[in-house]
Amino acid sequence: MTFSQILPFRFGRLAPTLPVRDMAAALAFYEGALGFRRVFENGEPLGFVILRRDDAELHLTLQPDHRPAPFNVMHMIVGDVDAMHETCRRSGMRIVKGLRDHEYGLRAFVFADPDGNRIDVAAPASGRT
């Protein structure tokens, strides 16, 4: 018996929440460099924002004492990982793990956003499904 047979509900959208020390810097990156658009904001000063792009949704929460985790806090699947890598590089984001093909079929890299949140970005590697 599987969980889907036992539990009478299904999952829909999941939206990660990233803590940020500097909301303006985070928004400059996610809106300016990555093309997300703000669909909700709350607080004065601005303390919470919902961003969307394509099918992705991302929540940012202001945490002035935030210390980034030493592990990846989010995984993104994108259509063109090479273009995303170049965008992050051009935007001055720290590349934590370089772009490469992995034996499990993904081409991926890891970058740190303006607040040090480590984000793993991947796409299917060429010639793989």
C-alpha positions in Angstrom: 0.0 0.0 0.0 1.3 3.5 -0.9 0.8 6.8 0.9 -1.4 8.0 -1.9 -3.7 5.1 -1.1 -3.7 5.8 2.6 -3.8 9.6 2.7 -6.9 11.2 1.1 -5.1 14.3 -0.2 -2.7 15.2 -3.0 0.0 17.9 -3.1 -0.2 20.9 -5.3 2.2 23.8 -5.6 5.1 24.0 -3.3 6.8 27.4 -2.9 10.1 27.7 -1.1 10.7 30.6 1.3 14.1 32.1 1.4 15.3 34.3 4.3 17.0 37.5 3.2 19.0 40.1 5.2 18.6 42.8 2.5 15.2 42.8 0.7 16.2 45.4 -1.8 19.3 43.5 -2.9 17.4 40.2 -3.1 14.7 41.8 -5.2 17.3 43.5 -7.5 18.6 40.0 -8.2 15.4 37.9 -8.4 13.4 40.6 -10.3 16.2 42.3 -12.2 18.5 39.5 -13.1 16.2 36.5 -13.2 13.0 38.1 -14.3 10.7 37.2 -11.5 7.8 39.6 -10.9 6.3 40.7 -7.6 2.7 39.4 -7.1 2.4 40.1 -3.4 4.2 42.2 -0.7 3.6 42.8 2.9 5.0 45.0 5.7 6.5 48.4 6.3 9.4 48.1 6.0 8.8 45.4 3.3 9.2 42.1 5.1 7.6 39.5 2.8 7.3 39.2 -1.0 5.9 36.5 -3.3 7.6 36.4 -6.7 6.5 34.4 -9.8 8.0 33.6 -13.1 6.6 30.9 -15.5 5.5 28.0 -13.2 7.9 28.9 -10.4 6.9 30.8 -7.2 9.4 32.0 -4.6 8.8 33.7 -1.3 11.3 36.1 0.3 11.1 36.9 4.0 13.2 39.6 5.7 15.4 38.1 8.4 18.0 40.7 9.4 20.0 38.2 11.4 19.9 35.5 8.7 23.0 33.3 8.4 23.1 31.2 5.2 23.1 27.4 5.6 26.2 25.5 4.4 24.0 23.4 2.1 21.7 23.9 -0.9 18.3 25.3 0.3 16.6 25.2 -3.1 16.7 23.2 -6.3 15.6 24.7 -9.6 15.0 22.9 -12.9 15.4 25.3 -15.8 15.1 25.0 -19.6 18.6 26.3 -20.3 21.1 25.8 -17.4 24.0 27.2 -19.4 22.1 30.5 -19.9 21.1 30.6 -16.2 24.8 30.0 -15.3 25.9 32.9 -17.5 23.1 35.2 -16.0 24.3 34.4 -12.4 27.9 34.9 -13.3 27.2 38.2 -15.1 25.1 39.3 -12.1 28.1 38.8 -9.8 26.6 35.8 -7.9 29.2 33.5 -6.3 29.4 30.2 -8.2 29.7 27.6 -5.4 29.9 24.5 -7.7 30.8 24.9 -11.4 28.6 23.9 -14.3 29.0 20.3 -15.3 27.2 17.1 -16.4 26.5 14.6 -13.7 26.2 10.8 -14.0 22.6 10.9 -12.9 21.6 12.8 -16.1 21.5 16.4 -15.1 23.8 19.3 -16.1 24.0 21.5 -13.0 25.7 24.2 -10.9 25.2 25.8 -7.5 25.3 29.5 -6.8 24.9 31.7 -3.7 22.3 34.5 -4.0 23.0 38.0 -2.5 22.2 36.6 1.0 24.4 33.5 0.6 21.4 31.1 0.1 22.9 28.2 -1.9 20.7 27.3 -4.9 21.2 24.2 -7.1 20.2 24.8 -10.8 19.9 22.0 -13.2 18.5 20.8 -16.6 18.6 17.4 -18.3 22.1 16.9 -19.7 22.4 16.7 -23.5 21.4 13.5 -25.0 19.7 12.3 -21.9 16.1 12.1 -20.9 
